[in-house]
Amino acid sequence: MMPHFQEAAERAERFADRYGTVYTTELGAGYDGIVFGTSAPSADKALRHDRLYRNEIAVYRRLEQQGVRSVEGFRIPRLIRADDERWTFEMSWVTPPFVLDFAGAYLDREPPWAGDEEVYGAWLLEKQEQFGERWSVVTGVLATFRRYGVYLADVKPGNIEFAHDDADE
């Protein structure tokens, strides 16, 4: 395991010990951190950096304050508990369709690179290729998030997951 994942995994284990959580599987690891499925219908996410943790928690709290549980029919996990010391939080389990992973989101402002026509154009092209004909649905999801002051940057399949029965549409 790479060092930054190891540190995040160790913080997650301390979080699990504190709250009596049992991990059943590693759901994924990426640039931002590591996610474990639990024996309850939830998942725990440990972030690599305090900034990423605080950013993701701020997005969850913003959505909670606005009463947002889904966007354009895509479920959003509910924040169950957060541990500022361990940069780890527990979220409710969601099934597709869903949107998750807000560590790279921006609150009340666009990503800094959005103002660079070349960079933003390349980002858009990559996302259109990733989502194909579903891109128009994704743009609707992104627009609705923006109405809540949440600007998603880490937009990719897996973070925006369609219902499995939509896979062949």
N, C-alpha and C positions, 0 to 999 in steps of 0.2 A: 504494500500500500504506500502511495506517495506520502511524504511527510505532512503536507497540509491536510490530507484526508485523515491521516492517523490522528492528528491533533483534534480535528473536528469529531472523529469517531470517539475519541476518549472523552471529550466534553459531552457527547450524546450519552455515553455510558454513565457518566456522573449524573446527568439529568435523569436517566432511567432509574438509577439507584435511588435518587432523592424522591421520586414520585411513584416508585414501585411498578414501573413499566417493564414489560417483557417484550423484547424485540424478536420478531419472527422471521424477518427478512430484510436484506438491504435492498431498497427500492431503486436507488441510483446514487451516483456521485458525479458531480460536475465541477465547473470552475468555482461556483459559489459555496458548495458544501456537500453534505451527505445526508441522505434521507433513509430512515428505517421504518418499516411497517411494524405495528405493535399488535399485541394479542387483543387489544380493544379495537373498535373500528376507528383507528386514528393512525397518524404517521408523525414521527418526530424528525425535525430538520435541524442539523447543527451547521452553522455557517462558519466560513473560514475567517472572517474578519468582523469586528464589532460594527463597522460601517454597513456592511451587507445585512447583518442581523437587524440593526436599528431601522434600516430602510425597509426591509420586508415587514417588520412589525408595524411600522408607521402606515404602510399600505393596508395591511389587514385592519388596523384600527380605523383608518379613514373609511374603508368599506363598511365596517361594522357600524360606525356612527351614522352612516347614510342608510343603513338597513339593507345593504346590497348583499344578497345571497346567491344571485346568479346574474349573468349579463348575456342578453340575447339568447337565453336558453342554456347557457354554459354555466355549470355549477362552480362555485368558489368555495374552497375549504373555509371552515370557521376556525378562528383562533381559539384554542382551548386554554392554553397556558403558555407563558413565556418566561424564560430565565435569563435575565440580563447579564448575569455573571458567566453563564456557560454558553451564551450566544446560541441558545437552542430553544425551540418551541415545539409545542404539540398542536396539530391541526386535525380537524375532522377528516374522515375518509370520504372521498368523493369518487363517483364512478362517471365515466364519460357520458355525455359531453362535459368537459370541465376546462377551467383556466386556472393555472397555478404558477408558482415561482415568480415572486415579485421582488426579489433581492436587487435586480437590475432595473427596476422601474424608477421613474422620476415623479415626484409629487409637485403639482402646480407649475410644471415647466417641461418643455420638450427636452429630449436628450440633446446635449451640446452639438453633436454631430448632425442633427436634423437640419441645421442651418447651412450645412455644406452641401451644395447641390450634387456634387460628384459622389460624396460618401453616402448621402441619403438615397440617391438614385441607385447605387450599387446595392444598398440594403434592401430597397424595395424590390429590385429585380431578384435578389436571392430569395426573399420571402415569397414572391409570386411563384417562383420555381418550386419551392418547398411545398406550398399548399395547392398549387395547380388551380383547378376550377373552383376550389373552395376559398380562394383568396378573397372573393367579394364578401363572403360571410365573415372572414377574419377582419376585414377592414371595418365592417359594422361593429364587431366586438371592440376593436381598438377605439373607434369613435365614441362608443358608449362609455368605455373606461375614461376617456378624456373628459367627458362631461362631469365625471366625479373627481377630476384633477389628477388622474392616474395615467401616466404616459408609459406604456409598456415598451421595453426595448428588447428583452430576451424573448422574442416572438419566434416560436418554432413548433413543429409537431412534437407532442410530448408535453409541452407547456400549454398549448391550446389543442386539446384532444377532442375529436369528434366522436359521436356515438358509434359504436362498432357496427351497428346495422346500416350506418351511412357510408361505410367504407367503399362500397361499389357504386355509389351514385356518381 
